[in-house]
Amino acid sequence: MVHYEAPADAAFAALADPARRAIVSRLAASDLTVSQIAAPFETTLQAVRKHLAVLEGAGLVTSTKFGRERRCRLRVEPLKQAVGWLQSRTALWEGRLDALAAVVEEQGRTS
């Protein structure tokens, strides 16, 4: 198993799978039991539990056992960190593209 140092790294790795992104989307609306999370998926309950374990390992989901049910909750802090990382890269590349556009425009004027 791969171990990640930065929380954003673990979040990106966990969110690389479309099923896990769908689980995160469902949990964004409300806390759900594992059975409620698994209901719309065409996969086994065990497969959903494995996806939840990855999401928990990345810190994106927490779960609490109530009697025979396990209720899952989304943790937004790791998502915020991942979004922050993306925003910093967006700003960097927008600055670089703006500089490139200025150079191209200047060359167009002098040719």
Protein Blocks (a to p, Z undefined) as FASTA:
>chain_A
ZZdfblklmmmmmmmpmklmmmmmmmmmpccdfklmmmmpccdfklmmmmmmmmmmnopa
ccddehjbccddddfklmmmmmmmmmmmmmmmmmmmmmmmmmmmmmmmmZZ
